[in-house]
């Protein structure tokens, strides 16, 4: 894997990549390691999607004024 400025720019076998890149470039060998991209936690609490951008001066105010009110509606099966 070839990384430039924090981004993966090439992936392949060392034998193929080593002839295309400068011998002065640093090489890091991660023996017996797995290289994976970072994970992005993109989950959502579905009952809260309508109140995500609601204003609150504090977390507790936001929870009490918007979030808990919206979540209680989901106890009605027809609403959920």
mmJSON file of the N, C-alpha and C atoms, coordinates in Angstrom:
{"data_MODEL":{"atom_site":{
"group_PDB":["ATOM","ATOM","ATOM","ATOM","ATOM","ATOM","ATOM","ATOM","ATOM","ATOM","ATOM","ATOM","ATOM","ATOM","ATOM","ATOM","ATOM","ATOM","ATOM","ATOM","ATOM","ATOM","ATOM","ATOM","ATOM","ATOM","ATOM","ATOM","ATOM","ATOM","ATOM","ATOM","ATOM","ATOM","ATOM","ATOM","ATOM","ATOM","ATOM","ATOM","ATOM","ATOM","ATOM","ATOM","ATOM","ATOM","ATOM","ATOM","ATOM","ATOM","ATOM","ATOM","ATOM","ATOM","ATOM","ATOM","ATOM","ATOM","ATOM","ATOM","ATOM","ATOM","ATOM","ATOM","ATOM","ATOM","ATOM","ATOM","ATOM","ATOM","ATOM","ATOM","ATOM","ATOM","ATOM","ATOM","ATOM","ATOM","ATOM","ATOM","ATOM","ATOM","ATOM","ATOM","ATOM","ATOM","ATOM","ATOM","ATOM","ATOM","ATOM","ATOM","ATOM","ATOM","ATOM","ATOM","ATOM","ATOM","ATOM","ATOM","ATOM","ATOM","ATOM","ATOM","ATOM","ATOM","ATOM","ATOM","ATOM","ATOM","ATOM","ATOM","ATOM","ATOM","ATOM","ATOM","ATOM","ATOM","ATOM","ATOM","ATOM","ATOM","ATOM","ATOM","ATOM","ATOM","ATOM","ATOM","ATOM","ATOM","ATOM","ATOM","ATOM","ATOM","ATOM","ATOM","ATOM","ATOM","ATOM","ATOM","ATOM","ATOM","ATOM","ATOM","ATOM","ATOM","ATOM","ATOM","ATOM","ATOM","ATOM","ATOM","ATOM","ATOM","ATOM","ATOM","ATOM","ATOM","ATOM","ATOM","ATOM","ATOM","ATOM","ATOM","ATOM","ATOM","ATOM","ATOM","ATOM","ATOM","ATOM","ATOM","ATOM","ATOM","ATOM","ATOM","ATOM","ATOM","ATOM","ATOM","ATOM","ATOM","ATOM","ATOM","ATOM","ATOM","ATOM","ATOM","ATOM","ATOM","ATOM","ATOM","ATOM","ATOM","ATOM","ATOM","ATOM","ATOM","ATOM","ATOM","ATOM","ATOM","ATOM","ATOM","ATOM","ATOM","ATOM","ATOM","ATOM","ATOM","ATOM","ATOM","ATOM","ATOM","ATOM","ATOM","ATOM","ATOM","ATOM","ATOM","ATOM","ATOM","ATOM","ATOM","ATOM","ATOM","ATOM","ATOM","ATOM","ATOM","ATOM","ATOM","ATOM","ATOM","ATOM","ATOM","ATOM","ATOM","ATOM","ATOM"],
"id":[1,2,3,4,5,6,7,8,9,10,11,12,13,14,15,16,17,18,19,20,21,22,23,24,25,26,27,28,29,30,31,32,33,34,35,36,37,38,39,40,41,42,43,44,45,46,47,48,49,50,51,52,53,54,55,56,57,58,59,60,61,62,63,64,65,66,67,68,69,70,71,72,73,74,75,76,77,78,79,80,81,82,83,84,85,86,87,88,89,90,91,92,93,94,95,96,97,98,99,100,101,102,103,104,105,106,107,108,109,110,111,112,113,114,115,116,117,118,119,120,121,122,123,124,125,126,127,128,129,130,131,132,133,134,135,136,137,138,139,140,141,142,143,144,145,146,147,148,149,150,151,152,153,154,155,156,157,158,159,160,161,162,163,164,165,166,167,168,169,170,171,172,173,174,175,176,177,178,179,180,181,182,183,184,185,186,187,188,189,190,191,192,193,194,195,196,197,198,199,200,201,202,203,204,205,206,207,208,209,210,211,212,213,214,215,216,217,218,219,220,221,222,223,224,225,226,227,228,229,230,231,232,233,234,235,236,237,238,239,240],
"type_symbol":["N","C","C","N","C","C","N","C","C","N","C","C","N","C","C","N","C","C","N","C","C","N","C","C","N","C","C","N","C","C","N","C","C","N","C","C","N","C","C","N","C","C","N","C","C","N","C","C","N","C","C","N","C","C","N","C","C","N","C","C","N","C","C","N","C","C","N","C","C","N","C","C","N","C","C","N","C","C","N","C","C","N","C","C","N","C","C","N","C","C","N","C","C","N","C","C","N","C","C","N","C","C","N","C","C","N","C","C","N","C","C","N","C","C","N","C","C","N","C","C","N","C","C","N","C","C","N","C","C","N","C","C","N","C","C","N","C","C","N","C","C","N","C","C","N","C","C","N","C","C","N","C","C","N","C","C","N","C","C","N","C","C","N","C","C","N","C","C","N","C","C","N","C","C","N","C","C","N","C","C","N","C","C","N","C","C","N","C","C","N","C","C","N","C","C","N","C","C","N","C","C","N","C","C","N","C","C","N","C","C","N","C","C","N","C","C","N","C","C","N","C","C","N","C","C","N","C","C","N","C","C","N","C","C","N","C","C","N","C","C"],
"label_atom_id":["N","CA","C","N","CA","C","N","CA","C","N","CA","C","N","CA","C","N","CA","C","N","CA","C","N","CA","C","N","CA","C","N","CA","C","N","CA","C","N","CA","C","N","CA","C","N","CA","C","N","CA","C","N","CA","C","N","CA","C","N","CA","C","N","CA","C","N","CA","C","N","CA","C","N","CA","C","N","CA","C","N","CA","C","N","CA","C","N","CA","C","N","CA","C","N","CA","C","N","CA","C","N","CA","C","N","CA","C","N","CA","C","N","CA","C","N","CA","C","N","CA","C","N","CA","C","N","CA","C","N","CA","C","N","CA","C","N","CA","C","N","CA","C","N","CA","C","N","CA","C","N","CA","C","N","CA","C","N","CA","C","N","CA","C","N","CA","C","N","CA","C","N","CA","C","N","CA","C","N","CA","C","N","CA","C","N","CA","C","N","CA","C","N","CA","C","N","CA","C","N","CA","C","N","CA","C","N","CA","C","N","CA","C","N","CA","C","N","CA","C","N","CA","C","N","CA","C","N","CA","C","N","CA","C","N","CA","C","N","CA","C","N","CA","C","N","CA","C","N","CA","C","N","CA","C","N","CA","C","N","CA","C","N","CA","C","N","CA","C","N","CA","C","N","CA","C","N","CA","C"],
"label_alt_id":[null,null,null,null,null,null,null,null,null,null,null,null,null,null,null,null,null,null,null,null,null,null,null,null,null,null,null,null,null,null,null,null,null,null,null,null,null,null,null,null,null,null,null,null,null,null,null,null,null,null,null,null,null,null,null,null,null,null,null,null,null,null,null,null,null,null,null,null,null,null,null,null,null,null,null,null,null,null,null,null,null,null,null,null,null,null,null,null,null,null,null,null,null,null,null,null,null,null,null,null,null,null,null,null,null,null,null,null,null,null,null,null,null,null,null,null,null,null,null,null,null,null,null,null,null,null,null,null,null,null,null,null,null,null,null,null,null,null,null,null,null,null,null,null,null,null,null,null,null,null,null,null,null,null,null,null,null,null,null,null,null,null,null,null,null,null,null,null,null,null,null,null,null,null,null,null,null,null,null,null,null,null,null,null,null,null,null,null,null,null,null,null,null,null,null,null,null,null,null,null,null,null,null,null,null,null,null,null,null,null,null,null,null,null,null,null,null,null,null,null,null,null,null,null,null,null,null,null,null,null,null,null,null,null,null,null,null,null,null,null],
"label_comp_id":["UNK","UNK","UNK","UNK","UNK","UNK","UNK","UNK","UNK","UNK","UNK","UNK","UNK","UNK","UNK","UNK","UNK","UNK","UNK","UNK","UNK","UNK","UNK","UNK","UNK","UNK","UNK","UNK","UNK","UNK","UNK","UNK","UNK","UNK","UNK","UNK","UNK","UNK","UNK","UNK","UNK","UNK","UNK","UNK","UNK","UNK","UNK","UNK","UNK","UNK","UNK","UNK","UNK","UNK","UNK","UNK","UNK","UNK","UNK","UNK","UNK","UNK","UNK","UNK","UNK","UNK","UNK","UNK","UNK","UNK","UNK","UNK","UNK","UNK","UNK","UNK","UNK","UNK","UNK","UNK","UNK","UNK","UNK","UNK","UNK","UNK","UNK","UNK","UNK","UNK","UNK","UNK","UNK","UNK","UNK","UNK","UNK","UNK","UNK","UNK","UNK","UNK","UNK","UNK","UNK","UNK","UNK","UNK","UNK","UNK","UNK","UNK","UNK","UNK","UNK","UNK","UNK","UNK","UNK","UNK","UNK","UNK","UNK","UNK","UNK","UNK","UNK","UNK","UNK","UNK","UNK","UNK","UNK","UNK","UNK","UNK","UNK","UNK","UNK","UNK","UNK","UNK","UNK","UNK","UNK","UNK","UNK","UNK","UNK","UNK","UNK","UNK","UNK","UNK","UNK","UNK","UNK","UNK","UNK","UNK","UNK","UNK","UNK","UNK","UNK","UNK","UNK","UNK","UNK","UNK","UNK","UNK","UNK","UNK","UNK","UNK","UNK","UNK","UNK","UNK","UNK","UNK","UNK","UNK","UNK","UNK","UNK","UNK","UNK","UNK","UNK","UNK","UNK","UNK","UNK","UNK","UNK","UNK","UNK","UNK","UNK","UNK","UNK","UNK","UNK","UNK","UNK","UNK","UNK","UNK","UNK","UNK","UNK","UNK","UNK","UNK","UNK","UNK","UNK","UNK","UNK","UNK","UNK","UNK","UNK","UNK","UNK","UNK","UNK","UNK","UNK","UNK","UNK","UNK","UNK","UNK","UNK","UNK","UNK","UNK"],
"label_asym_id":["A","A","A","A","A","A","A","A","A","A","A","A","A","A","A","A","A","A","A","A","A","A","A","A","A","A","A","A","A","A","A","A","A","A","A","A","A","A","A","A","A","A","A","A","A","A","A","A","A","A","A","A","A","A","A","A","A","A","A","A","A","A","A","A","A","A","A","A","A","A","A","A","A","A","A","A","A","A","A","A","A","A","A","A","A","A","A","A","A","A","A","A","A","A","A","A","A","A","A","A","A","A","A","A","A","A","A","A","A","A","A","A","A","A","A","A","A","A","A","A","A","A","A","A","A","A","A","A","A","A","A","A","A","A","A","A","A","A","A","A","A","A","A","A","A","A","A","A","A","A","A","A","A","A","A","A","A","A","A","A","A","A","A","A","A","A","A","A","A","A","A","A","A","A","A","A","A","A","A","A","A","A","A","A","A","A","A","A","A","A","A","A","A","A","A","A","A","A","A","A","A","A","A","A","A","A","A","A","A","A","A","A","A","A","A","A","A","A","A","A","A","A","A","A","A","A","A","A","A","A","A","A","A","A","A","A","A","A","A","A"],
"label_entity_id":["1","1","1","1","1","1","1","1","1","1","1","1","1","1","1","1","1","1","1","1","1","1","1","1","1","1","1","1","1","1","1","1","1","1","1","1","1","1","1","1","1","1","1","1","1","1","1","1","1","1","1","1","1","1","1","1","1","1","1","1","1","1","1","1","1","1","1","1","1","1","1","1","1","1","1","1","1","1","1","1","1","1","1","1","1","1","1","1","1","1","1","1","1","1","1","1","1","1","1","1","1","1","1","1","1","1","1","1","1","1","1","1","1","1","1","1","1","1","1","1","1","1","1","1","1","1","1","1","1","1","1","1","1","1","1","1","1","1","1","1","1","1","1","1","1","1","1","1","1","1","1","1","1","1","1","1","1","1","1","1","1","1","1","1","1","1","1","1","1","1","1","1","1","1","1","1","1","1","1","1","1","1","1","1","1","1","1","1","1","1","1","1","1","1","1","1","1","1","1","1","1","1","1","1","1","1","1","1","1","1","1","1","1","1","1","1","1","1","1","1","1","1","1","1","1","1","1","1","1","1","1","1","1","1","1","1","1","1","1","1"],
"label_seq_id":[1,1,1,2,2,2,3,3,3,4,4,4,5,5,5,6,6,6,7,7,7,8,8,8,9,9,9,10,10,10,11,11,11,12,12,12,13,13,13,14,14,14,15,15,15,16,16,16,17,17,17,18,18,18,19,19,19,20,20,20,21,21,21,22,22,22,23,23,23,24,24,24,25,25,25,26,26,26,27,27,27,28,28,28,29,29,29,30,30,30,31,31,31,32,32,32,33,33,33,34,34,34,35,35,35,36,36,36,37,37,37,38,38,38,39,39,39,40,40,40,41,41,41,42,42,42,43,43,43,44,44,44,45,45,45,46,46,46,47,47,47,48,48,48,49,49,49,50,50,50,51,51,51,52,52,52,53,53,53,54,54,54,55,55,55,56,56,56,57,57,57,58,58,58,59,59,59,60,60,60,61,61,61,62,62,62,63,63,63,64,64,64,65,65,65,66,66,66,67,67,67,68,68,68,69,69,69,70,70,70,71,71,71,72,72,72,73,73,73,74,74,74,75,75,75,76,76,76,77,77,77,78,78,78,79,79,79,80,80,80],
"pdbx_PDB_ins_code":[null,null,null,null,null,null,null,null,null,null,null,null,null,null,null,null,null,null,null,null,null,null,null,null,null,null,null,null,null,null,null,null,null,null,null,null,null,null,null,null,null,null,null,null,null,null,null,null,null,null,null,null,null,null,null,null,null,null,null,null,null,null,null,null,null,null,null,null,null,null,null,null,null,null,null,null,null,null,null,null,null,null,null,null,null,null,null,null,null,null,null,null,null,null,null,null,null,null,null,null,null,null,null,null,null,null,null,null,null,null,null,null,null,null,null,null,null,null,null,null,null,null,null,null,null,null,null,null,null,null,null,null,null,null,null,null,null,null,null,null,null,null,null,null,null,null,null,null,null,null,null,null,null,null,null,null,null,null,null,null,null,null,null,null,null,null,null,null,null,null,null,null,null,null,null,null,null,null,null,null,null,null,null,null,null,null,null,null,null,null,null,null,null,null,null,null,null,null,null,null,null,null,null,null,null,null,null,null,null,null,null,null,null,null,null,null,null,null,null,null,null,null,null,null,null,null,null,null,null,null,null,null,null,null,null,null,null,null,null,null],
"Cartn_x":[0.844,0.0,0.897,0.552,1.301,0.395,0.924,0.166,0.885,0.161,0.695,-0.231,0.334,-0.413,-1.648,-1.478,-2.552,-3.615,-3.435,-4.425,-3.787,-4.54,-4.069,-4.15,-3.009,-2.977,-2.737,-2.184,-1.924,-2.014,-2.499,-2.52,-2.046,-1.189,-0.712,0.415,1.001,2.126,3.38,4.21,5.451,6.312,6.38,7.227,6.799,5.524,5.032,5.18,4.875,4.901,6.311,7.224,8.574,9.333,9.043,9.747,9.168,7.987,7.324,7.492,7.996,8.128,9.572,9.915,11.288,11.827,13.082,13.718,13.979,13.864,14.052,12.808,11.687,10.454,10.547,10.051,10.092,9.169,9.621,8.829,8.565,7.301,6.912,6.326,6.857,6.412,5.527,4.27,3.327,3.138,4.153,4.134,2.993,2.294,1.19,0.132,-0.095,-1.087,-2.134,-3.268,-4.357,-4.526,-4.468,-4.641,-6.058,-6.799,-8.197,-8.472,-9.462,-9.835,-10.498,-10.519,-11.214,-12.708,-13.347,-14.792,-15.502,-16.572,-17.385,-18.702,-19.017,-20.247,-21.392,-22.104,-23.177,-24.557,-24.623,-25.925,-26.802,-28.079,-29.026,-30.005,-30.451,-31.52,-32.81,-33.466,-34.595,-35.633,-36.032,-37.039,-36.568,-35.273,-34.761,-34.519,-34.766,-34.372,-35.099,-36.324,-37.068,-36.576,-35.85,-35.429,-33.92,-33.217,-31.756,-31.267,-31.906,-31.438,-32.182,-32.947,-33.693,-32.736,-33.047,-32.172,-32.417,-31.355,-31.435,-30.208,-30.378,-29.225,-28.359,-28.929,-28.162,-28.701,-27.946,-28.377,-29.685,-29.786,-31.013,-32.225,-32.048,-33.169,-33.591,-32.641,-32.938,-33.645,-33.143,-33.773,-35.2,-35.396,-36.724,-37.714,-37.265,-38.169,-38.497,-37.544,-37.74,-37.641,-36.538,-36.237,-37.198,-37.349,-38.226,-39.671,-40.094,-41.454,-41.652,-40.683,-40.782,-40.709,-39.817,-39.673,-40.927,-41.637,-42.862,-43.928,-43.925,-44.895,-44.75,-43.554,-43.302,-43.885,-44.471,-45.172,-46.496,-46.962,-48.161,-47.728,-48.168,-47.743,-48.094,-49.201,-49.582,-48.63,-48.105,-47.147,-45.792,-45.403,-44.096,-44.044],
"Cartn_y":[-1.159,0.0,1.232,2.202,3.45,4.559,5.3,6.38,7.696,8.672,10.016,11.014,11.844,12.891,12.33,11.159,10.567,9.837,9.688,9.005,7.837,6.748,5.574,5.902,5.822,6.146,4.922,3.865,2.632,1.443,0.341,-0.92,-2.006,-2.877,-3.961,-4.722,-5.624,-6.423,-5.553,-5.813,-5.052,-5.135,-6.31,-6.491,-5.567,-5.26,-4.368,-2.893,-2.583,-1.185,-0.654,-1.503,-1.04,-0.505,-0.985,-0.495,0.832,1.188,2.406,3.594,3.355,4.436,4.58,5.756,6.092,5.166,4.772,3.925,4.706,6.034,6.865,6.983,6.488,6.547,5.598,6.012,5.119,3.918,2.776,1.549,1.07,0.824,0.296,-1.089,-2.071,-3.447,-3.831,-4.093,-4.491,-6.002,-6.724,-8.182,-8.74,-9.71,-10.381,-9.397,-8.34,-7.339,-7.2,-6.698,-6.436,-4.927,-4.385,-2.95,-2.728,-1.924,-1.667,-0.168,0.29,1.704,1.986,3.248,3.634,3.405,3.168,2.957,4.266,4.531,5.709,5.225,5.69,5.283,6.121,5.585,6.343,5.873,5.244,4.765,5.931,5.675,6.688,6.039,6.809,6.364,6.795,5.866,6.207,7.096,6.811,7.683,9.127,9.379,10.735,11.499,10.879,11.54,12.863,12.999,14.246,15.382,15.056,16.095,16.319,15.772,15.862,17.313,18.208,19.599,20.517,19.958,20.776,21.471,22.72,23.517,23.194,23.13,22.981,23.617,24.267,24.9,23.876,22.71,21.643,20.303,19.269,17.931,17.553,17.796,17.423,18.188,19.461,20.221,19.61,19.308,18.725,17.383,16.552,15.252,15.411,16.242,16.403,17.107,18.107,18.924,18.291,17.579,17.055,15.531,14.996,13.588,12.643,12.784,11.865,11.991,13.206,13.427,12.659,12.768,12.066,10.559,10.092,8.648,8.038,8.772,8.245,7.961,8.693,8.468,7.069,6.489,5.18,4.039,4.337,3.287,2.948,3.825,3.57,2.819,1.591,0.738,1.365,2.092,2.721,3.863,4.558,5.63,5.054,4.001,3.395,2.779],
"Cartn_z":[0.0,0.0,0.0,-0.835,-0.901,-0.367,0.609,1.238,0.985,0.487,0.25,0.942,1.781,2.476,3.186,3.8,4.584,3.796,2.497,1.659,0.926,0.823,0.079,-1.404,-2.09,-3.515,-4.394,-3.829,-4.591,-3.648,-4.175,-3.434,-4.383,-3.895,-4.742,-4.081,-4.837,-4.353,-4.283,-3.275,-3.107,-4.365,-4.965,-6.153,-7.291,-7.387,-8.44,-8.052,-6.807,-6.377,-6.172,-5.722,-5.379,-6.585,-7.779,-8.967,-9.46,-9.001,-9.471,-8.537,-7.339,-6.368,-5.924,-5.443,-5.07,-3.992,-4.17,-3.162,-1.881,-1.935,-0.753,0.114,-0.388,0.401,1.583,2.75,3.913,3.718,4.197,4.115,5.533,5.828,7.133,6.901,7.602,7.432,8.615,8.36,9.404,9.332,9.776,9.71,10.561,10.005,10.696,11.192,10.427,10.81,9.719,10.117,9.186,9.1,7.908,7.712,7.204,7.952,7.603,7.656,6.895,6.981,8.321,8.695,9.919,9.772,10.872,10.854,11.176,10.484,10.747,11.326,12.506,13.176,12.626,11.662,11.022,11.467,12.633,13.091,13.557,13.64,14.089,15.058,16.016,16.903,16.216,15.541,14.68,15.363,16.6,17.221,17.406,17.293,17.501,16.197,15.05,13.805,13.582,14.087,13.885,14.779,15.833,16.781,16.779,15.806,15.771,15.822,15.114,15.063,16.022,16.934,17.885,18.84,19.146,20.007,21.474,22.224,23.672,24.288,25.425,26.062,26.774,27.047,27.691,27.216,27.462,27.056,27.735,29.032,29.745,29.234,28.92,28.355,27.022,26.181,24.87,25.024,25.931,26.154,26.654,27.66,28.261,27.349,26.626,25.812,24.458,23.885,22.532,22.44,22.89,22.645,23.342,24.65,25.376,24.914,24.581,24.076,22.769,21.872,20.582,20.774,21.629,21.84,22.45,23.295,23.904,22.858,21.769,20.695,20.102,20.19,19.6,20.425,21.584,22.334,21.657,20.766,19.964,18.705,18.577,17.452,16.103,16.031,14.764,14.395,15.391,15.135,14.754,15.459,15.225,13.849],
"occupancy":[1.0,1.0,1.0,1.0,1.0,1.0,1.0,1.0,1.0,1.0,1.0,1.0,1.0,1.0,1.0,1.0,1.0,1.0,1.0,1.0,1.0,1.0,1.0,1.0,1.0,1.0,1.0,1.0,1.0,1.0,1.0,1.0,1.0,1.0,1.0,1.0,1.0,1.0,1.0,1.0,1.0,1.0,1.0,1.0,1.0,1.0,1.0,1.0,1.0,1.0,1.0,1.0,1.0,1.0,1.0,1.0,1.0,1.0,1.0,1.0,1.0,1.0,1.0,1.0,1.0,1.0,1.0,1.0,1.0,1.0,1.0,1.0,1.0,1.0,1.0,1.0,1.0,1.0,1.0,1.0,1.0,1.0,1.0,1.0,1.0,1.0,1.0,1.0,1.0,1.0,1.0,1.0,1.0,1.0,1.0,1.0,1.0,1.0,1.0,1.0,1.0,1.0,1.0,1.0,1.0,1.0,1.0,1.0,1.0,1.0,1.0,1.0,1.0,1.0,1.0,1.0,1.0,1.0,1.0,1.0,1.0,1.0,1.0,1.0,1.0,1.0,1.0,1.0,1.0,1.0,1.0,1.0,1.0,1.0,1.0,1.0,1.0,1.0,1.0,1.0,1.0,1.0,1.0,1.0,1.0,1.0,1.0,1.0,1.0,1.0,1.0,1.0,1.0,1.0,1.0,1.0,1.0,1.0,1.0,1.0,1.0,1.0,1.0,1.0,1.0,1.0,1.0,1.0,1.0,1.0,1.0,1.0,1.0,1.0,1.0,1.0,1.0,1.0,1.0,1.0,1.0,1.0,1.0,1.0,1.0,1.0,1.0,1.0,1.0,1.0,1.0,1.0,1.0,1.0,1.0,1.0,1.0,1.0,1.0,1.0,1.0,1.0,1.0,1.0,1.0,1.0,1.0,1.0,1.0,1.0,1.0,1.0,1.0,1.0,1.0,1.0,1.0,1.0,1.0,1.0,1.0,1.0,1.0,1.0,1.0,1.0,1.0,1.0,1.0,1.0,1.0,1.0,1.0,1.0,1.0,1.0,1.0,1.0,1.0,1.0],
"B_iso_or_equiv":[0.0,0.0,0.0,0.0,0.0,0.0,0.0,0.0,0.0,0.0,0.0,0.0,0.0,0.0,0.0,0.0,0.0,0.0,0.0,0.0,0.0,0.0,0.0,0.0,0.0,0.0,0.0,0.0,0.0,0.0,0.0,0.0,0.0,0.0,0.0,0.0,0.0,0.0,0.0,0.0,0.0,0.0,0.0,0.0,0.0,0.0,0.0,0.0,0.0,0.0,0.0,0.0,0.0,0.0,0.0,0.0,0.0,0.0,0.0,0.0,0.0,0.0,0.0,0.0,0.0,0.0,0.0,0.0,0.0,0.0,0.0,0.0,0.0,0.0,0.0,0.0,0.0,0.0,0.0,0.0,0.0,0.0,0.0,0.0,0.0,0.0,0.0,0.0,0.0,0.0,0.0,0.0,0.0,0.0,0.0,0.0,0.0,0.0,0.0,0.0,0.0,0.0,0.0,0.0,0.0,0.0,0.0,0.0,0.0,0.0,0.0,0.0,0.0,0.0,0.0,0.0,0.0,0.0,0.0,0.0,0.0,0.0,0.0,0.0,0.0,0.0,0.0,0.0,0.0,0.0,0.0,0.0,0.0,0.0,0.0,0.0,0.0,0.0,0.0,0.0,0.0,0.0,0.0,0.0,0.0,0.0,0.0,0.0,0.0,0.0,0.0,0.0,0.0,0.0,0.0,0.0,0.0,0.0,0.0,0.0,0.0,0.0,0.0,0.0,0.0,0.0,0.0,0.0,0.0,0.0,0.0,0.0,0.0,0.0,0.0,0.0,0.0,0.0,0.0,0.0,0.0,0.0,0.0,0.0,0.0,0.0,0.0,0.0,0.0,0.0,0.0,0.0,0.0,0.0,0.0,0.0,0.0,0.0,0.0,0.0,0.0,0.0,0.0,0.0,0.0,0.0,0.0,0.0,0.0,0.0,0.0,0.0,0.0,0.0,0.0,0.0,0.0,0.0,0.0,0.0,0.0,0.0,0.0,0.0,0.0,0.0,0.0,0.0,0.0,0.0,0.0,0.0,0.0,0.0,0.0,0.0,0.0,0.0,0.0,0.0],
"pdbx_formal_charge":[null,null,null,null,null,null,null,null,null,null,null,null,null,null,null,null,null,null,null,null,null,null,null,null,null,null,null,null,null,null,null,null,null,null,null,null,null,null,null,null,null,null,null,null,null,null,null,null,null,null,null,null,null,null,null,null,null,null,null,null,null,null,null,null,null,null,null,null,null,null,null,null,null,null,null,null,null,null,null,null,null,null,null,null,null,null,null,null,null,null,null,null,null,null,null,null,null,null,null,null,null,null,null,null,null,null,null,null,null,null,null,null,null,null,null,null,null,null,null,null,null,null,null,null,null,null,null,null,null,null,null,null,null,null,null,null,null,null,null,null,null,null,null,null,null,null,null,null,null,null,null,null,null,null,null,null,null,null,null,null,null,null,null,null,null,null,null,null,null,null,null,null,null,null,null,null,null,null,null,null,null,null,null,null,null,null,null,null,null,null,null,null,null,null,null,null,null,null,null,null,null,null,null,null,null,null,null,null,null,null,null,null,null,null,null,null,null,null,null,null,null,null,null,null,null,null,null,null,null,null,null,null,null,null,null,null,null,null,null,null],
"auth_seq_id":[1,1,1,2,2,2,3,3,3,4,4,4,5,5,5,6,6,6,7,7,7,8,8,8,9,9,9,10,10,10,11,11,11,12,12,12,13,13,13,14,14,14,15,15,15,16,16,16,17,17,17,18,18,18,19,19,19,20,20,20,21,21,21,22,22,22,23,23,23,24,24,24,25,25,25,26,26,26,27,27,27,28,28,28,29,29,29,30,30,30,31,31,31,32,32,32,33,33,33,34,34,34,35,35,35,36,36,36,37,37,37,38,38,38,39,39,39,40,40,40,41,41,41,42,42,42,43,43,43,44,44,44,45,45,45,46,46,46,47,47,47,48,48,48,49,49,49,50,50,50,51,51,51,52,52,52,53,53,53,54,54,54,55,55,55,56,56,56,57,57,57,58,58,58,59,59,59,60,60,60,61,61,61,62,62,62,63,63,63,64,64,64,65,65,65,66,66,66,67,67,67,68,68,68,69,69,69,70,70,70,71,71,71,72,72,72,73,73,73,74,74,74,75,75,75,76,76,76,77,77,77,78,78,78,79,79,79,80,80,80],
"auth_comp_id":["UNK","UNK","UNK","UNK","UNK","UNK","UNK","UNK","UNK","UNK","UNK","UNK","UNK","UNK","UNK","UNK","UNK","UNK","UNK","UNK","UNK","UNK","UNK","UNK","UNK","UNK","UNK","UNK","UNK","UNK","UNK","UNK","UNK","UNK","UNK","UNK","UNK","UNK","UNK","UNK","UNK","UNK","UNK","UNK","UNK","UNK","UNK","UNK","UNK","UNK","UNK","UNK","UNK","UNK","UNK","UNK","UNK","UNK","UNK","UNK","UNK","UNK","UNK","UNK","UNK","UNK","UNK","UNK","UNK","UNK","UNK","UNK","UNK","UNK","UNK","UNK","UNK","UNK","UNK","UNK","UNK","UNK","UNK","UNK","UNK","UNK","UNK","UNK","UNK","UNK","UNK","UNK","UNK","UNK","UNK","UNK","UNK","UNK","UNK","UNK","UNK","UNK","UNK","UNK","UNK","UNK","UNK","UNK","UNK","UNK","UNK","UNK","UNK","UNK","UNK","UNK","UNK","UNK","UNK","UNK","UNK","UNK","UNK","UNK","UNK","UNK","UNK","UNK","UNK","UNK","UNK","UNK","UNK","UNK","UNK","UNK","UNK","UNK","UNK","UNK","UNK","UNK","UNK","UNK","UNK","UNK","UNK","UNK","UNK","UNK","UNK","UNK","UNK","UNK","UNK","UNK","UNK","UNK","UNK","UNK","UNK","UNK","UNK","UNK","UNK","UNK","UNK","UNK","UNK","UNK","UNK","UNK","UNK","UNK","UNK","UNK","UNK","UNK","UNK","UNK","UNK","UNK","UNK","UNK","UNK","UNK","UNK","UNK","UNK","UNK","UNK","UNK","UNK","UNK","UNK","UNK","UNK","UNK","UNK","UNK","UNK","UNK","UNK","UNK","UNK","UNK","UNK","UNK","UNK","UNK","UNK","UNK","UNK","UNK","UNK","UNK","UNK","UNK","UNK","UNK","UNK","UNK","UNK","UNK","UNK","UNK","UNK","UNK","UNK","UNK","UNK","UNK","UNK","UNK","UNK","UNK","UNK","UNK","UNK","UNK"],
"auth_asym_id":["A","A","A","A","A","A","A","A","A","A","A","A","A","A","A","A","A","A","A","A","A","A","A","A","A","A","A","A","A","A","A","A","A","A","A","A","A","A","A","A","A","A","A","A","A","A","A","A","A","A","A","A","A","A","A","A","A","A","A","A","A","A","A","A","A","A","A","A","A","A","A","A","A","A","A","A","A","A","A","A","A","A","A","A","A","A","A","A","A","A","A","A","A","A","A","A","A","A","A","A","A","A","A","A","A","A","A","A","A","A","A","A","A","A","A","A","A","A","A","A","A","A","A","A","A","A","A","A","A","A","A","A","A","A","A","A","A","A","A","A","A","A","A","A","A","A","A","A","A","A","A","A","A","A","A","A","A","A","A","A","A","A","A","A","A","A","A","A","A","A","A","A","A","A","A","A","A","A","A","A","A","A","A","A","A","A","A","A","A","A","A","A","A","A","A","A","A","A","A","A","A","A","A","A","A","A","A","A","A","A","A","A","A","A","A","A","A","A","A","A","A","A","A","A","A","A","A","A","A","A","A","A","A","A","A","A","A","A","A","A"],
"auth_atom_id":["N","CA","C","N","CA","C","N","CA","C","N","CA","C","N","CA","C","N","CA","C","N","CA","C","N","CA","C","N","CA","C","N","CA","C","N","CA","C","N","CA","C","N","CA","C","N","CA","C","N","CA","C","N","CA","C","N","CA","C","N","CA","C","N","CA","C","N","CA","C","N","CA","C","N","CA","C","N","CA","C","N","CA","C","N","CA","C","N","CA","C","N","CA","C","N","CA","C","N","CA","C","N","CA","C","N","CA","C","N","CA","C","N","CA","C","N","CA","C","N","CA","C","N","CA","C","N","CA","C","N","CA","C","N","CA","C","N","CA","C","N","CA","C","N","CA","C","N","CA","C","N","CA","C","N","CA","C","N","CA","C","N","CA","C","N","CA","C","N","CA","C","N","CA","C","N","CA","C","N","CA","C","N","CA","C","N","CA","C","N","CA","C","N","CA","C","N","CA","C","N","CA","C","N","CA","C","N","CA","C","N","CA","C","N","CA","C","N","CA","C","N","CA","C","N","CA","C","N","CA","C","N","CA","C","N","CA","C","N","CA","C","N","CA","C","N","CA","C","N","CA","C","N","CA","C","N","CA","C","N","CA","C","N","CA","C","N","CA","C","N","CA","C","N","CA","C","N","CA","C"],
"pdbx_PDB_model_num":[1,1,1,1,1,1,1,1,1,1,1,1,1,1,1,1,1,1,1,1,1,1,1,1,1,1,1,1,1,1,1,1,1,1,1,1,1,1,1,1,1,1,1,1,1,1,1,1,1,1,1,1,1,1,1,1,1,1,1,1,1,1,1,1,1,1,1,1,1,1,1,1,1,1,1,1,1,1,1,1,1,1,1,1,1,1,1,1,1,1,1,1,1,1,1,1,1,1,1,1,1,1,1,1,1,1,1,1,1,1,1,1,1,1,1,1,1,1,1,1,1,1,1,1,1,1,1,1,1,1,1,1,1,1,1,1,1,1,1,1,1,1,1,1,1,1,1,1,1,1,1,1,1,1,1,1,1,1,1,1,1,1,1,1,1,1,1,1,1,1,1,1,1,1,1,1,1,1,1,1,1,1,1,1,1,1,1,1,1,1,1,1,1,1,1,1,1,1,1,1,1,1,1,1,1,1,1,1,1,1,1,1,1,1,1,1,1,1,1,1,1,1,1,1,1,1,1,1,1,1,1,1,1,1,1,1,1,1,1,1]
}}}
